[in-house]
Amino acid sequence: MTPVDVTVRVDGASRGNPGPSGAGAVVEFGDGRAPRELCAYLGETTNNVAEYRALLLALEEASRHSVSSITVRSDSELLVRQLRGEYKVKAEHLRPLHAEACRRLRVFPSVHILHVPREQNRKADSLANLAIDQHKKG
């Protein structure tokens, strides 16, 4: 299988922060195959945790494919700056999530972390909210 460039769009949602939370991600492949849309209900947690969980969800899916480069697009400035090493991870509860994200990112040959406006991340946002809505419906 020929390695492809992959873009992951990730977002977390928390209603109440902390409150019912969801993770959403879209994994796009540079070879034109259909993107994978992922979402997961996370229970009661914060938005920052949900952002990290969305990233981990996307990286898990991306790691199942032959990837030449990966681009992470997120509207979370905190997540992006922490992954780039521009911000320290001060919150104790985020450290294991940050460490796991960095561990998973190291397996890819090339990594780009981009902060994007919320408007460019709507699908991931809608998937995160879908996870919460689906959980509420039962």
N, C-alpha and C positions, 0 to 999 in steps of 0.2 A: 504494500500500500504506500503510495506516494504521500509524504508529509504535506500538510496544508496549513495555511495561515488560519488562525481561529480568532474570532472576536467574541468575548463574553460581555454581555450587558447585565449588570446585577443591581438589585435594589432590595432593601428591606423595608417593612412597614410595621409600625407599632401604634396601636390605637390606645393612647393614654400615656405611653412612654414612661414607665413600663405599663404594658397592657397586652392584650391579645396581639400576637405578632406573626408575620409571615415573611418568607423569603421567596424572591422571584428571580429567575435568570433566563436569558436567551443565549444559546450557544450557536454562533454562526460560523459556517465553514467557507473558506475561500474557494473551494472547488464547485460551489453552486448547489451542493446538496441541501435538502430542506433543513432549516434551523431546528434545534431542539428547544422546546419551551419547558421550563421546570418550575415547580413551586412546591413549597412545603410549609405546613403550619408549624409554628415553633412553640406555642403555648404563651405564657406570660413572660415577657422579657422586654428589653429596651430596644430602641431603634438601632443603636450602634451594634448590639449583638446581632440583630436581624440583618444588618448590612454585611457583617462578617459571614454569617451563615449562608447568605445568598451567594457570596463569593465562593465559599467552600463547596456549595452545591454545584456551581458552574465548573469549578476546577476538577471536581470528581468526574463530571461528565466529559470534560475536555481530555482528561488523562486516559480515557478509554479509546482515544483516536490517535493516529499518527500526526503529530503537530510540529510544524516547522517554526512557528512563532505564535505567541498568544498576546492579544491586546485586551486588557480589562478596561471597560468603560463603566464608570460609576458617577452618580451625582453626589455622592457622599465625600465632601472635602476631607473629613477626618480619616476615612478609610484610605483614600488615595494618598494623602500626605503621610500617614503612618506606613503604608506599604513602600512608599518612596524613601522612607527614612527621614523625612523632613520634620515630622512630629514624633516625639517619644510616645510610647504607649504607657500612659500613666495609670489608667484604670486597670486595677488588678484582674478584674473579671474578663478584660479583653486580651490580656497577654497570651493566654493559651490559644485563643482564636487567631491572633496575629501570628504567633509562632507556627501554627498549623498551616495558615495561608502561605507564609514564606516558604515552609518546607515543600508544599505542593507546587508552588511557583518555580522552585529551583529545578524541577524535572524538565522544564521546557527549555529548548535551545535559546529562545529569544523572548523577552517579556517587556511589554509596554503597559504602563499604568496611566490611564488618562481620566482627568476629571471632565465631565460633560454636563451641560445644563440639563435640568430636570426634563425639559421638553424632548431631549434626545434619548431619554431613558424611559419613555412612557410604557413600553411593553413590559419591561421588567417590573415597573411599579404596579402595573395592573395585575401581573401574575402574583406578586406579593400580597396584594389586597384580595385577590381571588382565593388564595389559600386561607385567609382569615374568614372570608364570607362562606366558603364551603364548610369550614369547621363549624361555624355558627348554625348552618342549616342542618348539620348532623349527618 
